[in-house]
Structures are given as structure tokens and as C-alpha cells.
Amino acid sequence: MRILVTGAKGQLGIAVMRELLGKKQDFDFRLMLTVSNDASWNSLYNLMKEDGLLDERAEITTLDIRDYYAVKAALFGFLPDVIINCSAYTAVDDCEDHEEEARAVNETGVKNLALVAKEIDAVLVHISTDYVFDGSGAVPYTEGDKPNPVSAYGRSKALGEKAVTDTLDRYFIIRTAWLYGEGKNFVKTMISLSEKNKTLRVVSDQIGSPTSAVELARFIVYLIQTDKYGIWHGVCDGSTSWYELTKEIMRLMGKEEVEVLPITTEEYPTKAKRPHFSVLSNEKLHSETDFKIKSWKEALKEYISNLS
């Protein structure tokens, strides 16, 4: 199997690379890891070297998915069986002022990948988000629920989903949420803040499913070995608030001296509107596969243990 991963220097891209190269797989593969620029190329190379994952089965190259002709050249040059799109414009608040730039990556870039995937008969794995929903309900969203985004970021991701479904028959769209892994993320931010502050004020009225990039990468590698095409939700089991998540982070870090105080969304205004309840249901994952995904507490404990 020939696998091309875009956005390979991001949190999920690194997790997918490690899942493929760092563990024994039951299938043979060749891997092309694409990054956006030379600095990311060097950074990913050094990371793979440190991890002992430089491998003759894998190569790194630069690719701007916004450029259709660059995408066509890269895909026709490598001829992947599977494309895993981890590229995304994910700065949620920044998207409000730069929606066109966000759409260039999250919609146009995705459409470019889908169009060329169709030409070479490749399967496209596209990563989407809970932010395609408005979060106004109180019941976990299923794959069949209609998107209704309330932010520029959510709109751009919903349009990316549409670009895939309008173009391809063989695809996996995987919606995830509150992702953390290698690099900047909420978990690391809270740990960093706790080293300088004895009190943390954290939003308590936004509910979602914190998800480890490692667990999501495991699910992706599982799915690409199947023909279970369509839309999936891939989050760690269970749900919580940012406030309760922070309390659990502090507990696992042994920082009992840090006081975590709940605040409302109105007390912490942001440029982009966030969904209040964006829990994604894993019912399809549990009923239609034998894949076992960890609970958010189990995955967080493993992540923090590895950080320590």
C-alpha cells in the first residue's frame, strides 16, 4: 500500500507517521510525508531521526495543497493508494479575520486532493471537526446530522467535507474534536500556565470530547485497511468541559496547589463563536467496527505520562 500524508509536521501528521513507522504493521507500505515548507521538512526529519524512525520506506517532500498543479505533480509522481489529509488551517479565532485564507486550505486544498485522487483512483482520508455543528443541542452528534457551523473555521471545514463528498465515492471523512498531541495544544498550554499561576480560570459551559492524536492515528490506520467508506466520528470516548479537563490535567500532573475556577463563555470572550455542546457520538465506531478507542481520561493519562 502506498500512503501519502499531507500536513505531516502537525499534531496528527506526526502521530500517523509514528503509528505507521513505529509499530509493527500487518501490511506492507511505502510512505510519502508532505510538509508545507523547508523549515518543516528539516524539523520533521530531525524528529524522525530522534525517534529512530528514519526508514527506507518513507520519504519527506514539500507540498502546498492550495496549488492544484503541485498536488497533481506530487500525486501522479508517487501514485498513492491512500491519501491522508492532515493539512488544515486550524487557528479558529484567526479564521474570523482570514476566512478566505482558511478556505484556501480547508476547502480549495481539499478539493484539489479529491480531484486528483479521483484521477488516480486513490482513497482520500479527510480530517474534519466538531465545529461543523452549531452546538445548540444536548445530544451527541451522529454522522448523519446536518452541519450548521457558527464560525468561519467551521464553515471552511464544512465546505471541505462537501468538496470530498461531491467528488469521490471512496473516502473517509473523520470528524474529531479537542485534539492534542505533539506541538502546541490545550493540555500543554494549561500545564505551562500552571507553572506561572496558582489560579486558572477556565470555561465550564463548553462540552466536548478531548481526543489524543495517538488514538485518532490508530483509528485512521485501522480504517484504511477496510472498505468502510463514508463519514465517521473519531473521538476518545466520553465528554467533559474545558474546566473539568483542566482539573484532570492538574490532578495527573500532581499540581493540587493550583486552583481551577469555572467561568462562563461570556466571561472569556473570543473572536470566533464556539459551539456549547459539540460532543460527537462514537456509536457507529462501536457498532460497525471492532476498533477499541480509549476513553478521554485513559488517553490523557497516557499522554501526560509520556510528557513526564
Buried (B, 14 or more C-beta within 10 A) or exposed (E): BBBBBBBBBBBBBBBBBBBBBBEEEEEEBBBBBBBBEEEBBEEBBEBBEEEEBEEEEBEBBBBBBBBBEBBBEBBEEBEBBBBBBBBBBBBBBBBBEBBEBBBBBBBBBBBBBBBBBBEBEBBBBBBBBBBBBBBEBEEBBEBEBEBBBBBBBBBBBBBBBBBBBEBBEBBBBBBBBBBBBBEEBBBBEBBEBBEEEEEBBBBBBBBBBBBBBBBBBBBBBBBBEEEEBEBBBBBBBBBBBBBBBBBBBBBBBEBEEBEBEBBEBEEEEEEBBBBBBBBBBBEBBEEEBEBEBBBBBBBBBBBBEEEE
